[in-house]
Amino acid sequence: MPVTRIVFLVSFMPWNVGTDSIVVNNNIWQFLDDIVNSSQVKPSPRPYHHGNLRQALLRAAEVALEARGVQDLSLRELSRELGVSHASPQRHFATKQDLLDALAIMGFERLSSVVAKAAEARSQDFNARLTKAAFAYVGFALNHPALFALMFEAKRRPGMLPELRTALMAAYSHIPKILKEGQEAGKIVSGDPDRLALTLGAALHGLVAMSIDGKIKGAPLKAIVPETVQHVLKGWSTNKT
């Protein structure tokens, strides 16, 4: 069964948004779509061989997670799907929770890669880079809703694994870096970039939750995301005229 994929409402047409006359064009949309598509789970290789059991389990687990939910995810069932003994996965994941933690770590690593690729072009306008990073974040979450939910459930669990904390911190390091560059260029107010990023992150996370719950109707996210970024930036702008 294919991975659940919730995509942006499309009809990618150019438009201008916000300050500094940001032009979002078809090339940017194709660029962002390519980034998000690159984060899709790849089918498990056939035939299975012992050298890639851990990765095969993670791929199969992600497919099962998106298709059936975390409650129905089972190491025994994954073993059956991969054609290995029920005891084989225990060499890599002693418990189901170990597997879920590994999925969360993988999810944050992929989110980090997606956002980093979207924001890596330093020659671009500050506002455009921030908007592209925001789109990458929202796009990843909507294309992997069950994985995204699992990632944040793992984040809230007490006794976070060091590997999970490292992956989480890396994923959320990109937008503060962009904001710091905006501060250095005099575009936005001074202050802790991590605290500023929290404000934008809360807004984007809210859009994701509302979209998954079907509460955003009548306006495509391709318009709402840049509008949200521009509203936040207006509050941070050093030019209040």
C-alpha positions as CSV (number, residue, x, y, z in Angstrom):
1,M,0.0,0.0,0.0
2,P,1.5,3.3,-1.0
3,V,2.6,6.0,1.5
4,T,-0.1,8.5,2.3
5,R,0.8,11.8,0.5
6,I,-1.0,15.0,1.2
7,V,0.2,17.6,-1.4
8,F,-0.1,21.3,-1.8
9,L,-3.1,22.5,-3.8
10,V,-1.4,23.0,-7.1
11,S,-1.7,25.2,-10.2
12,F,1.7,26.7,-9.7
13,M,1.5,30.2,-11.2
14,P,3.9,33.1,-10.5
15,W,2.9,35.8,-8.0
16,N,4.4,38.5,-5.9
17,V,4.2,38.3,-2.1
18,G,5.2,40.5,0.8
19,T,8.0,42.9,1.2
20,D,11.0,43.3,-1.2
21,S,8.8,42.2,-4.2
22,I,9.5,38.5,-3.8
23,V,8.6,36.7,-7.0
24,V,7.8,33.1,-6.5
25,N,7.9,31.4,-9.9
26,N,7.5,28.1,-11.6
27,N,11.2,27.3,-11.2
28,I,11.0,27.7,-7.4
29,W,7.9,25.5,-7.3
30,Q,9.6,22.8,-9.3
31,F,12.7,23.1,-7.1
32,L,10.6,22.7,-3.9
33,D,8.6,19.8,-5.3
34,D,11.9,18.0,-6.3
35,I,13.2,18.5,-2.7
36,V,10.0,17.2,-1.1
37,N,9.8,14.2,-3.5
38,S,13.4,13.3,-2.7
39,S,12.3,12.6,0.9
40,Q,9.8,9.9,-0.2
41,V,10.5,6.5,1.2
42,K,12.0,4.1,-1.4
43,P,10.6,0.6,-1.8
44,S,12.5,-2.2,0.0
45,P,15.0,-3.9,-2.4
46,R,14.2,-7.4,-3.5
47,P,15.4,-9.9,-2.9
48,Y,16.2,-9.1,0.7
49,H,19.7,-10.0,2.0
50,H,21.2,-9.9,5.4
51,G,23.4,-6.8,4.8
52,N,20.6,-4.3,4.8
53,L,18.1,-5.6,7.3
54,R,18.1,-2.5,9.4
55,Q,17.4,-0.2,6.5
56,A,14.8,-2.6,5.1
57,L,13.0,-2.6,8.4
58,L,13.0,1.2,8.6
59,R,11.7,1.5,5.0
60,A,9.0,-1.1,5.6
61,A,8.1,0.4,9.0
62,E,7.6,3.9,7.4
63,V,5.3,2.5,4.8
64,A,3.3,0.6,7.4
65,L,3.3,3.7,9.7
66,E,1.8,5.9,7.0
67,A,-0.7,3.2,5.9
68,R,-1.9,1.8,9.1
69,G,-0.7,4.0,12.0
70,V,1.7,3.5,14.9
71,Q,-0.7,1.2,16.8
72,D,-0.7,-1.4,14.1
73,L,3.0,-1.3,13.5
74,S,4.5,-4.7,14.5
75,L,8.0,-6.1,14.3
76,R,6.5,-9.5,13.7
77,E,4.5,-8.3,10.8
78,L,7.5,-6.5,9.3
79,S,9.5,-9.7,9.6
80,R,6.8,-11.5,7.7
81,E,6.7,-8.9,5.0
82,L,10.5,-9.0,4.6
83,G,10.7,-12.8,4.6
84,V,12.9,-13.1,7.7
85,S,12.5,-14.9,11.0
86,H,10.6,-13.2,13.8
87,A,13.8,-13.1,15.8
88,S,15.9,-11.4,13.1
89,P,14.8,-7.8,13.8
90,Q,15.9,-8.0,17.4
91,R,19.6,-7.8,16.3
92,H,18.7,-4.1,15.4
93,F,15.6,-3.3,17.3
94,A,15.0,-5.1,20.6
95,T,11.6,-3.6,21.0
96,K,9.0,-1.8,19.0
97,Q,9.9,1.4,20.8
98,D,13.5,1.1,19.6
99,L,12.2,0.9,16.1
100,L,10.0,4.0,16.6
101,D,12.9,6.0,18.0
102,A,15.0,5.1,15.0
103,L,12.2,6.2,12.7
104,A,11.9,9.5,14.5
105,I,15.7,10.0,14.2
106,M,15.5,9.2,10.5
107,G,12.6,11.6,10.1
108,F,14.5,14.5,11.7
109,E,17.6,13.8,9.6
110,R,15.5,13.9,6.4
111,L,13.7,17.0,7.5
112,S,17.0,18.7,8.1
113,S,18.2,17.7,4.6
114,V,15.0,19.0,3.0
115,V,15.1,22.4,4.7
116,A,18.8,22.8,4.2
117,K,18.5,22.2,0.5
118,A,15.7,24.7,0.2
119,A,17.7,27.4,2.0
120,E,21.2,26.8,0.7
121,A,21.3,29.4,-2.1
122,R,22.9,32.3,-0.2
123,S,22.8,34.5,-3.3
124,Q,19.0,34.7,-3.0
125,D,17.0,37.3,-1.2
126,F,16.7,36.8,2.5
127,N,12.9,36.8,2.4
128,A,12.8,34.3,-0.5
129,R,15.2,31.9,1.3
130,L,13.1,32.0,4.4
131,T,9.9,31.4,2.4
132,K,11.5,28.4,0.6
133,A,12.6,27.0,3.9
134,A,9.1,27.4,5.3
135,F,7.6,25.7,2.3
136,A,10.1,22.8,2.6
137,Y,9.1,22.3,6.3
138,V,5.4,22.4,5.6
139,G,5.8,20.2,2.5
140,F,7.7,17.5,4.4
141,A,5.1,17.5,7.2
142,L,2.2,17.1,4.8
143,N,3.9,14.5,2.7
144,H,4.7,12.4,5.8
145,P,1.9,13.1,8.3
146,A,2.3,9.9,10.4
147,L,6.1,10.2,10.5
148,F,5.9,13.8,11.4
149,A,3.5,13.1,14.2
150,L,5.8,10.3,15.5
151,M,8.8,12.7,15.4
152,F,7.1,15.1,17.7
153,E,5.7,12.4,20.0
154,A,9.3,11.2,20.4
155,K,10.4,14.7,21.1
156,R,7.9,14.9,24.0
157,R,8.9,11.6,25.6
158,P,11.0,11.9,28.8
159,G,14.6,10.7,28.6
160,M,15.2,11.7,24.9
161,L,17.9,9.7,23.3
162,P,21.1,11.6,22.6
163,E,20.9,10.6,18.9
164,L,17.4,11.9,18.7
165,R,18.3,15.2,20.3
166,T,21.2,15.7,17.9
167,A,19.0,15.0,14.9
168,L,16.3,17.3,16.2
169,M,18.7,20.2,16.9
170,A,20.2,19.8,13.4
171,A,16.7,19.9,11.8
172,Y,15.8,23.1,13.6
173,S,19.1,24.9,13.1
174,H,18.6,26.1,9.5
175,I,15.9,28.7,10.0
176,P,17.7,30.4,12.9
177,K,20.8,30.7,10.6
178,I,18.7,32.4,8.0
179,L,17.2,34.7,10.6
180,K,20.7,35.6,11.9
181,E,21.8,36.5,8.4
182,G,18.7,38.7,8.1
183,Q,19.7,40.4,11.3
184,E,23.2,41.0,10.1
185,A,21.8,42.6,6.9
186,G,19.6,44.9,9.0
187,K,16.4,43.3,7.7
188,I,14.9,42.2,11.0
189,V,15.2,43.2,14.7
190,S,17.9,41.9,16.9
191,G,17.4,39.1,19.4
192,D,18.0,35.4,19.9
193,P,17.4,33.8,16.4
194,D,16.3,30.6,18.1
195,R,13.5,32.5,19.9
196,L,12.5,34.2,16.7
197,A,12.4,30.9,14.9
198,L,10.1,29.5,17.5
199,T,7.5,32.1,16.6
200,L,7.7,31.3,12.9
201,G,7.8,27.5,13.7
202,A,4.7,27.7,15.8
203,A,2.8,29.4,12.9
204,L,4.0,26.8,10.4
205,H,3.2,24.0,12.7
206,G,-0.3,25.4,13.2
207,L,-0.8,25.5,9.4
208,V,0.3,21.8,9.2
209,A,-2.1,20.7,11.9
210,M,-5.0,22.6,10.4
211,S,-4.3,21.3,6.9
212,I,-4.1,17.7,8.1
213,D,-7.4,18.1,10.0
214,G,-9.1,19.6,6.9
215,K,-9.6,23.0,8.5
216,I,-8.0,25.0,5.7
217,K,-10.4,25.5,2.9
218,G,-10.8,28.0,0.1
219,A,-7.1,29.1,0.0
220,P,-4.2,27.0,-1.2
221,L,-1.1,26.6,1.0
222,K,1.0,27.9,-1.8
223,A,-0.6,31.3,-1.0
224,I,-1.0,30.9,2.8
225,V,2.6,29.9,3.6
226,P,4.3,32.9,2.0
227,E,1.6,35.2,3.5
228,T,2.3,33.7,7.0
229,V,6.1,34.3,6.6
230,Q,5.5,37.9,5.5
231,H,3.1,38.6,8.4
232,V,5.7,37.3,10.8
233,L,8.5,39.3,9.1
234,K,6.5,42.5,9.2
235,G,6.4,42.2,13.0
236,W,10.2,41.8,13.0
237,S,11.0,44.4,10.4
238,T,13.4,47.2,11.3
239,N,11.6,49.5,8.9
240,K,8.3,50.4,10.6
241,T,7.3,53.2,8.2
